[in-house]
């Protein structure tokens, strides 16, 4: 079947959590792209009550399952930019950001790093939408 559901897979990247006031980076699960051509991270942003907070996004990839060889993804292997996937307290409440990966590595992860987050009351989460399945249909529910 050629419908989207049968050709994509959804994976948990970041479970819902509040950004910490010590500005600790929020790091996703390592996503395994075996059998897929790429992925899109969808980042859910809650209400940001801290007027100074900014959140930078970084996508890393590598060949090791634990990403011990992690390297920043070159811009040419991203769909969209990390800057556009980032967000601030100014006007980004209750929004969704996205960034895609189409690089050659098998493993990918997303890191969201807050700065100036004194209140710590913004909740974020992310899912990875893997696309271009080599074999369809993909499992439902996802494994």
C-alpha positions, 0 to 999 in steps of 0.5 A: 500500500502506498499511503503515508501511514504504511511508509513512515514510522513514528519514534519517541525522541523526547518525552514531555518534560519541563526545561530545567532552570540550570539550563541543562540540555534536553537530549533525545533518544538515539533514533535508528534509521535502518530501513528509512531514508531520513527523518523529521523531528517535530518539536512541541513547545508549551507555554514559555513563562520566562521572558529571557529564555532561548532554546537552541537546537542541534542535530547530531549523527553517527555510525555507533548505536550509542552515538559515541562518534556523534558529530554535528550534521552538516547543513547540507544534510538538514531540511530546514535549519537548526536556527529556525527549529530553535525557539524563544520566549518572545512569541513561540508559545504553543508552537511546533518546530520541525527539522529534517535529516537526510544524511548518510549516517544510521543514528541521529539525535536531537539536542535542545539547549536552553539559555536564560531559563530562570523560571523553568516552566516551559514544557517540550517534547519531540517525536521523530517521523521516519520516512522513505521506508524501504519495506512497507507496511511499517509496524503499527503500533510502532515497535 
